Amino acid sequence: MPATLDLNDALCRIRLEGAIDIGCAAELKTLLVQALHSGPRVRLAIDGATHLDATAIQLLWAAEREAARSGAGIAFDAAPSGEIAAGMREAGLNPL
């Protein structure tokens, strides 16, 4: 799967690699929910992603909103590049 979850005592990190699209949406959603319920800090490493489709961006948007609502922190490790950054900004996500 192009998304992985690393858990430790201090934080959770979700790492996205390659193309993230509808084909892995259910697994990405599961990882996001698990990360949001496992601790107060979630980091998203998306610098390895080559493409995020609308489904992936919607899931990240929903995770950011849920984190804000619940008082959890969610942040990006690094700013995404080009097309990914533009799509995220259009959806109302601030990748950094």
C-alpha positions in Angstrom: 0.0 0.0 0.0 1.3 3.5 -0.7 0.3 4.7 2.8 1.9 3.5 6.0 1.4 4.4 9.7 4.3 4.6 12.2 3.2 4.8 15.8 5.2 5.6 18.8 4.6 7.2 22.2 5.2 10.8 21.1 3.3 10.9 17.7 1.9 9.1 14.8 3.2 9.6 11.3 1.4 8.6 8.1 3.7 8.4 5.1 2.3 8.6 1.6 4.3 7.2 -1.4 3.5 7.2 -5.1 0.0 7.8 -6.5 -2.7 8.0 -3.8 -6.1 7.5 -5.5 -9.5 5.9 -5.1 -7.9 2.4 -5.1 -6.3 3.0 -1.7 -8.9 5.3 -0.2 -10.4 2.8 2.2 -7.0 1.9 3.6 -6.0 5.6 3.9 -9.2 6.4 5.7 -8.5 3.5 8.1 -5.0 4.8 8.8 -6.2 8.4 9.3 -8.9 7.3 11.8 -6.4 5.1 13.7 -3.9 7.9 13.9 -6.4 10.4 15.1 -7.6 8.0 17.8 -4.1 7.0 18.9 -2.7 10.3 20.2 -2.7 14.0 20.3 -0.2 14.6 17.5 -0.3 13.3 13.9 2.2 14.1 11.2 1.7 13.6 7.5 4.7 12.9 5.3 3.5 13.4 1.8 6.8 14.4 0.1 7.0 10.9 -1.4 3.5 11.2 -3.0 3.5 11.7 -6.8 -0.2 12.2 -7.1 -3.2 12.8 -4.8 -6.6 12.4 -6.4 -9.7 14.2 -5.2 -10.6 11.3 -2.9 -7.2 11.4 -1.1 -7.4 15.2 -0.8 -11.0 14.9 0.7 -9.8 12.3 3.2 -6.9 14.6 4.3 -9.3 17.6 4.5 -11.7 15.6 6.7 -8.9 14.3 8.9 -7.6 17.9 9.4 -11.2 19.1 10.3 -11.6 16.1 12.7 -8.3 16.8 14.4 -9.2 20.5 14.9 -12.6 19.5 16.3 -11.2 17.0 18.7 -8.2 19.2 19.8 -5.6 16.9 18.2 -2.8 18.3 16.2 -2.2 17.3 12.6 0.6 18.8 10.5 2.6 18.1 7.4 6.3 17.2 7.6 7.1 19.2 4.4 5.4 21.2 1.8 4.1 19.2 -1.2 5.2 20.2 -4.6 3.4 21.7 -7.6 0.2 20.0 -8.6 -0.3 18.3 -5.2 0.1 21.6 -3.3 -2.3 23.4 -5.7 -5.0 20.7 -5.3 -4.6 20.8 -1.5 -4.9 24.6 -1.4 -8.0 24.5 -3.6 -9.6 22.1 -1.1 -8.8 24.4 1.8 -5.8 22.5 3.2 -2.7 24.4 4.3 0.1 21.9 3.8 2.5 24.2 5.8 
